[in-house]
Amino acid sequence: MTNLEKYNEAFISSFNVEEAALASLEYQGVKEWDSIGHMQLISELEDAFDIEMETDDIVDFSGYEKGKEILKKYGVEI
């Protein structure tokens, strides 16, 4: 599984959205992406990529595209 597939799967399983909707997905853009859903997503991403995000990065993780930028800090290329 590629990094992009892992990344997409974390969003799809956390928020029950279609892959086609991911590119424009933002925090609170769907009902499931509330504060609890946010932490579920972060947990899935940390497990998938074997990383531990800093608090500032968790707070700044505001959308699908922004998440790609943040993961680069941890050596994850998507």
PDB file with one MODEL, atoms N, CA, C and O in Angstrom:
MODEL        1
ATOM      1  N   MET A   1       0.856  -1.179   0.000  1.00  0.00           N
ATOM      2  CA  MET A   1       0.000   0.000   0.000  1.00  0.00           C
ATOM      3  C   MET A   1       0.902   1.242   0.000  1.00  0.00           C
ATOM      4  O   MET A   1       1.842   1.336   0.789  1.00  0.00           O
ATOM      5  N   THR A   2       0.608   2.174  -0.878  1.00  0.00           N
ATOM      6  CA  THR A   2       1.402   3.396  -0.959  1.00  0.00           C
ATOM      7  C   THR A   2       1.056   4.340   0.196  1.00  0.00           C
ATOM      8  O   THR A   2       0.049   4.158   0.881  1.00  0.00           O
ATOM      9  N   ASN A   3       1.899   5.340   0.397  1.00  0.00           N
ATOM     10  CA  ASN A   3       1.615   6.335   1.431  1.00  0.00           C
ATOM     11  C   ASN A   3       0.315   7.078   1.138  1.00  0.00           C
ATOM     12  O   ASN A   3      -0.452   7.373   2.054  1.00  0.00           O
ATOM     13  N   LEU A   4       0.067   7.381  -0.131  1.00  0.00           N
ATOM     14  CA  LEU A   4      -1.177   8.062  -0.484  1.00  0.00           C
ATOM     15  C   LEU A   4      -2.381   7.188  -0.150  1.00  0.00           C
ATOM     16  O   LEU A   4      -3.382   7.687   0.365  1.00  0.00           O
ATOM     17  N   GLU A   5      -2.298   5.904  -0.435  1.00  0.00           N
ATOM     18  CA  GLU A   5      -3.401   5.000  -0.116  1.00  0.00           C
ATOM     19  C   GLU A   5      -3.625   4.911   1.393  1.00  0.00           C
ATOM     20  O   GLU A   5      -4.769   4.899   1.849  1.00  0.00           O
ATOM     21  N   LYS A   6      -2.550   4.848   2.166  1.00  0.00           N
ATOM     22  CA  LYS A   6      -2.673   4.830   3.630  1.00  0.00           C
ATOM     23  C   LYS A   6      -3.321   6.121   4.128  1.00  0.00           C
ATOM     24  O   LYS A   6      -4.204   6.102   4.985  1.00  0.00           O
ATOM     25  N   TYR A   7      -2.861   7.238   3.570  1.00  0.00           N
ATOM     26  CA  TYR A   7      -3.377   8.555   3.968  1.00  0.00           C
ATOM     27  C   TYR A   7      -4.878   8.649   3.668  1.00  0.00           C
ATOM     28  O   TYR A   7      -5.675   9.028   4.525  1.00  0.00           O
ATOM     29  N   ASN A   8      -5.238   8.297   2.444  1.00  0.00           N
ATOM     30  CA  ASN A   8      -6.647   8.346   2.052  1.00  0.00           C
ATOM     31  C   ASN A   8      -7.499   7.415   2.913  1.00  0.00           C
ATOM     32  O   ASN A   8      -8.601   7.782   3.320  1.00  0.00           O
ATOM     33  N   GLU A   9      -7.006   6.240   3.184  1.00  0.00           N
ATOM     34  CA  GLU A   9      -7.761   5.264   3.964  1.00  0.00           C
ATOM     35  C   GLU A   9      -8.038   5.780   5.376  1.00  0.00           C
ATOM     36  O   GLU A   9      -9.104   5.519   5.934  1.00  0.00           O
ATOM     37  N   ALA A  10      -7.100   6.499   5.946  1.00  0.00           N
ATOM     38  CA  ALA A  10      -7.311   7.063   7.287  1.00  0.00           C
ATOM     39  C   ALA A  10      -8.485   8.037   7.271  1.00  0.00           C
ATOM     40  O   ALA A  10      -9.308   8.028   8.186  1.00  0.00           O
ATOM     41  N   PHE A  11      -8.570   8.874   6.243  1.00  0.00           N
ATOM     42  CA  PHE A  11      -9.687   9.818   6.128  1.00  0.00           C
ATOM     43  C   PHE A  11     -11.001   9.089   5.850  1.00  0.00           C
ATOM     44  O   PHE A  11     -12.028   9.387   6.461  1.00  0.00           O
ATOM     45  N   ILE A  12     -10.958   8.140   4.929  1.00  0.00           N
ATOM     46  CA  ILE A  12     -12.181   7.419   4.547  1.00  0.00           C
ATOM     47  C   ILE A  12     -12.745   6.652   5.738  1.00  0.00           C
ATOM     48  O   ILE A  12     -13.951   6.679   5.981  1.00  0.00           O
ATOM     49  N   SER A  13     -11.887   5.977   6.471  1.00  0.00           N
ATOM     50  CA  SER A  13     -12.386   5.186   7.602  1.00  0.00           C
ATOM     51  C   SER A  13     -12.782   6.068   8.784  1.00  0.00           C
ATOM     52  O   SER A  13     -13.707   5.725   9.521  1.00  0.00           O
ATOM     53  N   SER A  14     -12.104   7.190   8.976  1.00  0.00           N
ATOM     54  CA  SER A  14     -12.446   8.083  10.098  1.00  0.00           C
ATOM     55  C   SER A  14     -13.742   8.834   9.871  1.00  0.00           C
ATOM     56  O   SER A  14     -14.529   9.025  10.798  1.00  0.00           O
ATOM     57  N   PHE A  15     -13.965   9.263   8.629  1.00  0.00           N
ATOM     58  CA  PHE A  15     -15.076  10.178   8.360  1.00  0.00           C
ATOM     59  C   PHE A  15     -16.152   9.624   7.439  1.00  0.00           C
ATOM     60  O   PHE A  15     -17.132  10.308   7.145  1.00  0.00           O
ATOM     61  N   ASN A  16     -15.974   8.373   6.976  1.00  0.00           N
ATOM     62  CA  ASN A  16     -16.970   7.743   6.118  1.00  0.00           C
ATOM     63  C   ASN A  16     -17.306   8.617   4.911  1.00  0.00           C
ATOM     64  O   ASN A  16     -18.472   8.898   4.635  1.00  0.00           O
ATOM     65  N   VAL A  17     -16.264   9.040   4.199  1.00  0.00           N
ATOM     66  CA  VAL A  17     -16.428   9.873   3.008  1.00  0.00           C
ATOM     67  C   VAL A  17     -15.909   9.122   1.790  1.00  0.00           C
ATOM     68  O   VAL A  17     -15.144   8.165   1.913  1.00  0.00           O
ATOM     69  N   GLU A  18     -16.333   9.567   0.624  1.00  0.00           N
ATOM     70  CA  GLU A  18     -15.858   8.980  -0.620  1.00  0.00           C
ATOM     71  C   GLU A  18     -14.485   9.557  -0.968  1.00  0.00           C
ATOM     72  O   GLU A  18     -14.179  10.697  -0.620  1.00  0.00           O
ATOM     73  N   GLU A  19     -13.672   8.776  -1.646  1.00  0.00           N
ATOM     74  CA  GLU A  19     -12.331   9.229  -2.024  1.00  0.00           C
ATOM     75  C   GLU A  19     -12.378  10.502  -2.871  1.00  0.00           C
ATOM     76  O   GLU A  19     -11.489  11.347  -2.768  1.00  0.00           O
ATOM     77  N   ALA A  20     -13.398  10.641  -3.698  1.00  0.00           N
ATOM     78  CA  ALA A  20     -13.523  11.815  -4.560  1.00  0.00           C
ATOM     79  C   ALA A  20     -13.684  13.114  -3.779  1.00  0.00           C
ATOM     80  O   ALA A  20     -13.392  14.192  -4.298  1.00  0.00           O
ATOM     81  N   ALA A  21     -14.148  13.017  -2.537  1.00  0.00           N
ATOM     82  CA  ALA A  21     -14.388  14.212  -1.717  1.00  0.00           C
ATOM     83  C   ALA A  21     -13.170  14.631  -0.902  1.00  0.00           C
ATOM     84  O   ALA A  21     -13.197  15.680  -0.258  1.00  0.00           O
ATOM     85  N   LEU A  22     -12.121  13.847  -0.917  1.00  0.00           N
ATOM     86  CA  LEU A  22     -10.995  14.102  -0.020  1.00  0.00           C
ATOM     87  C   LEU A  22     -10.260  15.407  -0.297  1.00  0.00           C
ATOM     88  O   LEU A  22      -9.945  16.140   0.640  1.00  0.00           O
ATOM     89  N   ALA A  23      -9.984  15.709  -1.541  1.00  0.00           N
ATOM     90  CA  ALA A  23      -9.141  16.868  -1.878  1.00  0.00           C
ATOM     91  C   ALA A  23      -9.652  18.171  -1.276  1.00  0.00           C
ATOM     92  O   ALA A  23      -8.853  19.046  -0.945  1.00  0.00           O
ATOM     93  N   SER A  24     -10.954  18.317  -1.129  1.00  0.00           N
ATOM     94  CA  SER A  24     -11.509  19.565  -0.608  1.00  0.00           C
ATOM     95  C   SER A  24     -11.926  19.459   0.860  1.00  0.00           C
ATOM     96  O   SER A  24     -12.538  20.382   1.398  1.00  0.00           O
ATOM     97  N   LEU A  25     -11.602  18.354   1.503  1.00  0.00           N
ATOM     98  CA  LEU A  25     -12.049  18.126   2.870  1.00  0.00           C
ATOM     99  C   LEU A  25     -11.301  19.014   3.855  1.00  0.00           C
ATOM    100  O   LEU A  25     -10.071  19.080   3.843  1.00  0.00           O
ATOM    101  N   GLU A  26     -12.052  19.688   4.697  1.00  0.00           N
ATOM    102  CA  GLU A  26     -11.502  20.575   5.728  1.00  0.00           C
ATOM    103  C   GLU A  26     -12.090  20.206   7.080  1.00  0.00           C
ATOM    104  O   GLU A  26     -13.145  19.576   7.159  1.00  0.00           O
ATOM    105  N   TYR A  27     -11.399  20.603   8.147  1.00  0.00           N
ATOM    106  CA  TYR A  27     -11.876  20.368   9.512  1.00  0.00           C
ATOM    107  C   TYR A  27     -13.283  20.922   9.673  1.00  0.00           C
ATOM    108  O   TYR A  27     -13.561  22.057   9.286  1.00  0.00           O
ATOM    109  N   GLN A  28     -14.153  20.126  10.238  1.00  0.00           N
ATOM    110  CA  GLN A  28     -15.574  20.408  10.436  1.00  0.00           C
ATOM    111  C   GLN A  28     -16.338  20.564   9.116  1.00  0.00           C
ATOM    112  O   GLN A  28     -17.452  21.088   9.100  1.00  0.00           O
ATOM    113  N   GLY A  29     -15.741  20.113   8.016  1.00  0.00           N
ATOM    114  CA  GLY A  29     -16.407  20.131   6.719  1.00  0.00           C
ATOM    115  C   GLY A  29     -17.438  19.022   6.580  1.00  0.00           C
ATOM    116  O   GLY A  29     -18.339  19.094   5.744  1.00  0.00           O
ATOM    117  N   VAL A  30     -17.294  18.000   7.407  1.00  0.00           N
ATOM    118  CA  VAL A  30     -18.285  16.935   7.510  1.00  0.00           C
ATOM    119  C   VAL A  30     -18.589  16.744   8.987  1.00  0.00           C
ATOM    120  O   VAL A  30     -17.759  17.035   9.848  1.00  0.00           O
ATOM    121  N   LYS A  31     -19.779  16.256   9.265  1.00  0.00           N
ATOM    122  CA  LYS A  31     -20.232  16.099  10.656  1.00  0.00           C
ATOM    123  C   LYS A  31     -19.245  15.277  11.492  1.00  0.00           C
ATOM    124  O   LYS A  31     -19.023  15.575  12.666  1.00  0.00           O
ATOM    125  N   GLU A  32     -18.662  14.253  10.889  1.00  0.00           N
ATOM    126  CA  GLU A  32     -17.779  13.351  11.618  1.00  0.00           C
ATOM    127  C   GLU A  32     -16.442  13.990  11.996  1.00  0.00           C
ATOM    128  O   GLU A  32     -15.770  13.517  12.912  1.00  0.00           O
ATOM    129  N   TRP A  33     -16.050  15.064  11.295  1.00  0.00           N
ATOM    130  CA  TRP A  33     -14.749  15.673  11.595  1.00  0.00           C
ATOM    131  C   TRP A  33     -14.925  16.763  12.643  1.00  0.00           C
ATOM    132  O   TRP A  33     -14.776  17.954  12.372  1.00  0.00           O
ATOM    133  N   ASP A  34     -15.246  16.313  13.842  1.00  0.00           N
ATOM    134  CA  ASP A  34     -15.314  17.195  14.999  1.00  0.00           C
ATOM    135  C   ASP A  34     -14.042  16.943  15.813  1.00  0.00           C
ATOM    136  O   ASP A  34     -13.108  16.316  15.314  1.00  0.00           O
ATOM    137  N   SER A  35     -13.996  17.416  17.033  1.00  0.00           N
ATOM    138  CA  SER A  35     -12.767  17.260  17.824  1.00  0.00           C
ATOM    139  C   SER A  35     -12.443  15.790  18.101  1.00  0.00           C
ATOM    140  O   SER A  35     -11.274  15.404  18.107  1.00  0.00           O
ATOM    141  N   ILE A  36     -13.457  14.982  18.327  1.00  0.00           N
ATOM    142  CA  ILE A  36     -13.218  13.558  18.576  1.00  0.00           C
ATOM    143  C   ILE A  36     -12.775  12.860  17.292  1.00  0.00           C
ATOM    144  O   ILE A  36     -11.840  12.060  17.303  1.00  0.00           O
ATOM    145  N   GLY A  37     -13.445  13.164  16.199  1.00  0.00           N
ATOM    146  CA  GLY A  37     -13.053  12.605  14.909  1.00  0.00           C
ATOM    147  C   GLY A  37     -11.646  13.020  14.517  1.00  0.00           C
ATOM    148  O   GLY A  37     -10.909  12.257  13.893  1.00  0.00           O
ATOM    149  N   HIS A  38     -11.286  14.236  14.890  1.00  0.00           N
ATOM    150  CA  HIS A  38      -9.943  14.747  14.585  1.00  0.00           C
ATOM    151  C   HIS A  38      -8.883  13.889  15.277  1.00  0.00           C
ATOM    152  O   HIS A  38      -7.882  13.511  14.668  1.00  0.00           O
ATOM    153  N   MET A  39      -9.112  13.592  16.541  1.00  0.00           N
ATOM    154  CA  MET A  39      -8.137  12.786  17.269  1.00  0.00           C
ATOM    155  C   MET A  39      -8.105  11.346  16.756  1.00  0.00           C
ATOM    156  O   MET A  39      -7.056  10.701  16.777  1.00  0.00           O
ATOM    157  N   GLN A  40      -9.242  10.846  16.300  1.00  0.00           N
ATOM    158  CA  GLN A  40      -9.269   9.508  15.698  1.00  0.00           C
ATOM    159  C   GLN A  40      -8.420   9.494  14.424  1.00  0.00           C
ATOM    160  O   GLN A  40      -7.645   8.565  14.195  1.00  0.00           O
ATOM    161  N   LEU A  41      -8.574  10.532  13.599  1.00  0.00           N
ATOM    162  CA  LEU A  41      -7.780  10.636  12.367  1.00  0.00           C
ATOM    163  C   LEU A  41      -6.297  10.697  12.699  1.00  0.00           C
ATOM    164  O   LEU A  41      -5.498   9.980  12.097  1.00  0.00           O
ATOM    165  N   ILE A  42      -5.924  11.543  13.646  1.00  0.00           N
ATOM    166  CA  ILE A  42      -4.518  11.683  14.014  1.00  0.00           C
ATOM    167  C   ILE A  42      -3.959  10.342  14.493  1.00  0.00           C
ATOM    168  O   ILE A  42      -2.848   9.959  14.127  1.00  0.00           O
ATOM    169  N   SER A  43      -4.728   9.641  15.303  1.00  0.00           N
ATOM    170  CA  SER A  43      -4.298   8.335  15.802  1.00  0.00           C
ATOM    171  C   SER A  43      -4.084   7.351  14.656  1.00  0.00           C
ATOM    172  O   SER A  43      -3.095   6.618  14.636  1.00  0.00           O
ATOM    173  N   GLU A  44      -5.011   7.338  13.708  1.00  0.00           N
ATOM    174  CA  GLU A  44      -4.872   6.430  12.563  1.00  0.00           C
ATOM    175  C   GLU A  44      -3.638   6.772  11.734  1.00  0.00           C
ATOM    176  O   GLU A  44      -2.922   5.879  11.279  1.00  0.00           O
ATOM    177  N   LEU A  45      -3.394   8.062  11.542  1.00  0.00           N
ATOM    178  CA  LEU A  45      -2.226   8.484  10.760  1.00  0.00           C
ATOM    179  C   LEU A  45      -0.930   8.149  11.497  1.00  0.00           C
ATOM    180  O   LEU A  45       0.035   7.699  10.880  1.00  0.00           O
ATOM    181  N   GLU A  46      -0.903   8.364  12.801  1.00  0.00           N
ATOM    182  CA  GLU A  46       0.294   8.034  13.570  1.00  0.00           C
ATOM    183  C   GLU A  46       0.579   6.538  13.507  1.00  0.00           C
ATOM    184  O   GLU A  46       1.735   6.133  13.380  1.00  0.00           O
ATOM    185  N   ASP A  47      -0.455   5.721  13.595  1.00  0.00           N
ATOM    186  CA  ASP A  47      -0.273   4.275  13.501  1.00  0.00           C
ATOM    187  C   ASP A  47       0.170   3.861  12.102  1.00  0.00           C
ATOM    188  O   ASP A  47       1.073   3.038  11.952  1.00  0.00           O
ATOM    189  N   ALA A  48      -0.461   4.426  11.085  1.00  0.00           N
ATOM    190  CA  ALA A  48      -0.164   4.043   9.700  1.00  0.00           C
ATOM    191  C   ALA A  48       1.267   4.368   9.309  1.00  0.00           C
ATOM    192  O   ALA A  48       1.903   3.622   8.565  1.00  0.00           O
ATOM    193  N   PHE A  49       1.773   5.498   9.820  1.00  0.00           N
ATOM    194  CA  PHE A  49       3.106   5.954   9.409  1.00  0.00           C
ATOM    195  C   PHE A  49       4.155   5.830  10.516  1.00  0.00           C
ATOM    196  O   PHE A  49       5.292   6.271  10.349  1.00  0.00           O
ATOM    197  N   ASP A  50       3.776   5.233  11.639  1.00  0.00           N
ATOM    198  CA  ASP A  50       4.693   5.003  12.759  1.00  0.00           C
ATOM    199  C   ASP A  50       5.395   6.301  13.173  1.00  0.00           C
ATOM    200  O   ASP A  50       6.622   6.373  13.248  1.00  0.00           O
ATOM    201  N   ILE A  51       4.578   7.317  13.436  1.00  0.00           N
ATOM    202  CA  ILE A  51       5.081   8.619  13.864  1.00  0.00           C
ATOM    203  C   ILE A  51       4.307   9.070  15.101  1.00  0.00           C
ATOM    204  O   ILE A  51       3.290   8.479  15.466  1.00  0.00           O
ATOM    205  N   GLU A  52       4.804  10.122  15.734  1.00  0.00           N
ATOM    206  CA  GLU A  52       4.087  10.769  16.827  1.00  0.00           C
ATOM    207  C   GLU A  52       4.123  12.267  16.559  1.00  0.00           C
ATOM    208  O   GLU A  52       5.181  12.893  16.614  1.00  0.00           O
ATOM    209  N   MET A  53       2.966  12.830  16.270  1.00  0.00           N
ATOM    210  CA  MET A  53       2.889  14.250  15.920  1.00  0.00           C
ATOM    211  C   MET A  53       2.961  15.132  17.151  1.00  0.00           C
ATOM    212  O   MET A  53       2.481  14.778  18.228  1.00  0.00           O
ATOM    213  N   GLU A  54       3.573  16.284  16.963  1.00  0.00           N
ATOM    214  CA  GLU A  54       3.626  17.284  18.020  1.00  0.00           C
ATOM    215  C   GLU A  54       2.260  17.960  18.139  1.00  0.00           C
ATOM    216  O   GLU A  54       1.489  17.995  17.180  1.00  0.00           O
ATOM    217  N   THR A  55       1.975  18.487  19.313  1.00  0.00           N
ATOM    218  CA  THR A  55       0.683  19.116  19.574  1.00  0.00           C
ATOM    219  C   THR A  55       0.374  20.229  18.579  1.00  0.00           C
ATOM    220  O   THR A  55      -0.753  20.325  18.094  1.00  0.00           O
ATOM    221  N   ASP A  56       1.352  21.064  18.270  1.00  0.00           N
ATOM    222  CA  ASP A  56       1.126  22.163  17.319  1.00  0.00           C
ATOM    223  C   ASP A  56       0.701  21.643  15.953  1.00  0.00           C
ATOM    224  O   ASP A  56      -0.150  22.242  15.296  1.00  0.00           O
ATOM    225  N   ASP A  57       1.284  20.541  15.528  1.00  0.00           N
ATOM    226  CA  ASP A  57       0.932  19.964  14.235  1.00  0.00           C
ATOM    227  C   ASP A  57      -0.471  19.370  14.259  1.00  0.00           C
ATOM    228  O   ASP A  57      -1.192  19.444  13.264  1.00  0.00           O
ATOM    229  N   ILE A  58      -0.860  18.788  15.376  1.00  0.00           N
ATOM    230  CA  ILE A  58      -2.211  18.239  15.512  1.00  0.00           C
ATOM    231  C   ILE A  58      -3.237  19.357  15.401  1.00  0.00           C
ATOM    232  O   ILE A  58      -4.260  19.210  14.732  1.00  0.00           O
ATOM    233  N   VAL A  59      -2.957  20.471  16.057  1.00  0.00           N
ATOM    234  CA  VAL A  59      -3.852  21.626  16.019  1.00  0.00           C
ATOM    235  C   VAL A  59      -3.896  22.226  14.611  1.00  0.00           C
ATOM    236  O   VAL A  59      -4.961  22.621  14.138  1.00  0.00           O
ATOM    237  N   ASP A  60      -2.744  22.294  13.945  1.00  0.00           N
ATOM    238  CA  ASP A  60      -2.663  22.895  12.608  1.00  0.00           C
ATOM    239  C   ASP A  60      -3.218  22.002  11.504  1.00  0.00           C
ATOM    240  O   ASP A  60      -3.412  22.467  10.381  1.00  0.00           O
ATOM    241  N   PHE A  61      -3.476  20.742  11.799  1.00  0.00           N
ATOM    242  CA  PHE A  61      -3.957  19.775  10.806  1.00  0.00           C
ATOM    243  C   PHE A  61      -5.417  20.094  10.487  1.00  0.00           C
ATOM    244  O   PHE A  61      -6.337  19.501  11.050  1.00  0.00           O
ATOM    245  N   SER A  62      -5.603  21.036   9.580  1.00  0.00           N
ATOM    246  CA  SER A  62      -6.937  21.597   9.349  1.00  0.00           C
ATOM    247  C   SER A  62      -7.622  21.122   8.071  1.00  0.00           C
ATOM    248  O   SER A  62      -8.748  21.525   7.781  1.00  0.00           O
ATOM    249  N   GLY A  63      -6.952  20.280   7.319  1.00  0.00           N
ATOM    250  CA  GLY A  63      -7.565  19.804   6.085  1.00  0.00           C
ATOM    251  C   GLY A  63      -6.719  18.732   5.431  1.00  0.00           C
ATOM    252  O   GLY A  63      -5.588  18.468   5.838  1.00  0.00           O
ATOM    253  N   TYR A  64      -7.284  18.130   4.423  1.00  0.00           N
ATOM    254  CA  TYR A  64      -6.633  17.046   3.695  1.00  0.00           C
ATOM    255  C   TYR A  64      -5.293  17.487   3.115  1.00  0.00           C
ATOM    256  O   TYR A  64      -4.285  16.805   3.297  1.00  0.00           O
ATOM    257  N   GLU A  65      -5.274  18.612   2.424  1.00  0.00           N
ATOM    258  CA  GLU A  65      -4.037  19.098   1.802  1.00  0.00           C
ATOM    259  C   GLU A  65      -3.039  19.572   2.851  1.00  0.00           C
ATOM    260  O   GLU A  65      -1.844  19.306   2.722  1.00  0.00           O
ATOM    261  N   LYS A  66      -3.496  20.259   3.871  1.00  0.00           N
ATOM    262  CA  LYS A  66      -2.615  20.731   4.942  1.00  0.00           C
ATOM    263  C   LYS A  66      -1.952  19.548   5.630  1.00  0.00           C
ATOM    264  O   LYS A  66      -0.789  19.629   6.024  1.00  0.00           O
ATOM    265  N   GLY A  67      -2.673  18.469   5.774  1.00  0.00           N
ATOM    266  CA  GLY A  67      -2.114  17.269   6.397  1.00  0.00           C
ATOM    267  C   GLY A  67      -0.923  16.720   5.645  1.00  0.00           C
ATOM    268  O   GLY A  67       0.029  16.236   6.258  1.00  0.00           O
ATOM    269  N   LYS A  68      -0.962  16.787   4.328  1.00  0.00           N
ATOM    270  CA  LYS A  68       0.175  16.325   3.528  1.00  0.00           C
ATOM    271  C   LYS A  68       1.420  17.136   3.860  1.00  0.00           C
ATOM    272  O   LYS A  68       2.510  16.581   3.996  1.00  0.00           O
ATOM    273  N   GLU A  69       1.258  18.454   3.990  1.00  0.00           N
ATOM    274  CA  GLU A  69       2.383  19.326   4.339  1.00  0.00           C
ATOM    275  C   GLU A  69       2.951  18.961   5.705  1.00  0.00           C
ATOM    276  O   GLU A  69       4.167  18.880   5.881  1.00  0.00           O
ATOM    277  N   ILE A  70       2.076  18.744   6.654  1.00  0.00           N
ATOM    278  CA  ILE A  70       2.506  18.437   8.014  1.00  0.00           C
ATOM    279  C   ILE A  70       3.247  17.106   8.062  1.00  0.00           C
ATOM    280  O   ILE A  70       4.263  16.987   8.747  1.00  0.00           O
ATOM    281  N   LEU A  71       2.752  16.112   7.347  1.00  0.00           N
ATOM    282  CA  LEU A  71       3.400  14.806   7.371  1.00  0.00           C
ATOM    283  C   LEU A  71       4.801  14.839   6.779  1.00  0.00           C
ATOM    284  O   LEU A  71       5.639  14.012   7.141  1.00  0.00           O
ATOM    285  N   LYS A  72       5.073  15.775   5.879  1.00  0.00           N
ATOM    286  CA  LYS A  72       6.426  15.907   5.319  1.00  0.00           C
ATOM    287  C   LYS A  72       7.454  16.176   6.410  1.00  0.00           C
ATOM    288  O   LYS A  72       8.601  15.741   6.309  1.00  0.00           O
ATOM    289  N   LYS A  73       7.038  16.901   7.466  1.00  0.00           N
ATOM    290  CA  LYS A  73       7.949  17.179   8.584  1.00  0.00           C
ATOM    291  C   LYS A  73       8.431  15.904   9.258  1.00  0.00           C
ATOM    292  O   LYS A  73       9.492  15.878   9.881  1.00  0.00           O
ATOM    293  N   TYR A  74       7.644  14.856   9.127  1.00  0.00           N
ATOM    294  CA  TYR A  74       7.949  13.583   9.765  1.00  0.00           C
ATOM    295  C   TYR A  74       8.535  12.564   8.784  1.00  0.00           C
ATOM    296  O   TYR A  74       8.622  11.373   9.080  1.00  0.00           O
ATOM    297  N   GLY A  75       8.931  13.057   7.621  1.00  0.00           N
ATOM    298  CA  GLY A  75       9.557  12.192   6.628  1.00  0.00           C
ATOM    299  C   GLY A  75       8.595  11.359   5.821  1.00  0.00           C
ATOM    300  O   GLY A  75       8.999  10.397   5.168  1.00  0.00           O
ATOM    301  N   VAL A  76       7.304  11.721   5.857  1.00  0.00           N
ATOM    302  CA  VAL A  76       6.283  10.978   5.118  1.00  0.00           C
ATOM    303  C   VAL A  76       5.974  11.740   3.833  1.00  0.00           C
ATOM    304  O   VAL A  76       5.409  12.834   3.872  1.00  0.00           O
ATOM    305  N   GLU A  77       6.341  11.167   2.714  1.00  0.00           N
ATOM    306  CA  GLU A  77       6.059  11.771   1.406  1.00  0.00           C
ATOM    307  C   GLU A  77       4.796  11.169   0.828  1.00  0.00           C
ATOM    308  O   GLU A  77       4.682   9.950   0.701  1.00  0.00           O
ATOM    309  N   ILE A  78       3.842  12.026   0.477  1.00  0.00           N
ATOM    310  CA  ILE A  78       2.585  11.554  -0.076  1.00  0.00           C
ATOM    311  C   ILE A  78       2.446  12.044  -1.499  1.00  0.00           C
ATOM    312  O   ILE A  78       1.446  11.755  -2.156  1.00  0.00           O
TER     313      ILE A  78
ENDMDL
END
